[in-house]
Amino acid sequence: NINYLKGVEGMEKVKENRIVDMNMFKLYSKYLVPTMISMVMYSAYIFGDMLFVAKGVGKTGLAALNISLPIFTMFSTFALMLGVGGAVTTTILKNEGKLEESKKTFTLIMVTNLVISLSLMAFMFLNTEKLAIILGSDEAILPYSVQYIFPIIFSVPFYFVNGSMTILVRADGNPILAMTAGLIGNFTNIILDWLLVMYFDMGIFGAGLATSISTILNCCIILLHFTNLENTLKFTKNFFDIKLLFRIMRNGFGAAILEVSTGLTIFLTNRTLMDIGNADSVAIYTVLSNTSYIAKNLFSGVAQSAQPLISSYSAKKEYDNLNMITRIGLLTALTIGLITTIVMSVFGKEVITFFVSAEPNIIREGVPAVRIFYSLFGILGMNTLIMYFFQSMEKALLSLSVSFLRGILFIIIGLMILPNFFGVTGVWLTTPVAEGICFLMYYPMVKKIIHTLKNGNKNINLNLQQQ
């Protein structure tokens, strides 16, 4: 009878855990689904820009667009650092009951965004041509680059505010608005691209104007969050606090480095391929970097959806829930990564043929390159979640080290060593090897942190019960 009762009790406990897991997954899905839709649409918007410029302006316009794209990386780096850092900080402060500190944090983020963006806007306005030359424009491309950059200058503050507010609004429990603003802004950009570039024949200036208008519209929609009765993002007059500003920046620095590392990886890989490969190799890598951009955005969506929940459960010391949401996030990232790996392995030839060429030599090099490059994409996804996990727990050094090692140092070392042994194949191996080593280093740390917190919390509760 005792064994029977223990068995019944065990079964009830399993059922209870399953119910908790399902409830946790539903809560996570509330953030995940709209975030993923936003990320997919953002990726489609990038391809839309390239498509209309390529069709309406030609290869010179497309080259100017590619040359100018790093300015958006610069914008995103600051917006992400302040947005992610602010979301982590405000979530923790609100769960600790420090509402006034949360108001100061939000006000600091907005003021800092405006100061940086207005300064950058003034610099770009006064040095548009110099900026285009710094980005790599030659005499043929320069006029096109200037035409594209000029209308974007006037939307820089909106881009900064929108980038940070999207993350903050999502963390404040309104992911649907963040998704809606992104969808409307992206659809508007695609429609305006067609209208201004193709119909009114405004060339690459029209593409820049379309981007500027859609950014302003996106920002205006996301600011509707202030009309939401459940909004907790409030301003305060007494906001200046240098220590709090450093806390925000420290909490968001890992995401900023991750953003910068993407552009740096592309630059370093292209240089290596030009040294040891040929134009075909560079064309193949262009396909790999652009198609992987979509998957990487999805991984960022998985991680950003988990961030407010991780920060909240950590602040409230609900470590069982913390463990569950981390596990769900990791499994979600792994699933998306495995699907990406399978799809790209099966349809690698079709992808290379569609974007580059059906020439036998390109197919011969491109198909293995796709399979190698995407081989550990599930690990890449989990590493992104791990970086955000550390960030959400305010473990800034660990978060920064993940971003720096996988996105910069291991890439540099890999490109220096692997091509010496495997030739061009060594270039394709660099990213999987970097991600694999990083996962082996940091995943045990995540498990150890959660295990330590859970056991420490149990010991505290036990002591309180005994007292």
Disulfide bonds with the S-S distance in Angstrom:
none
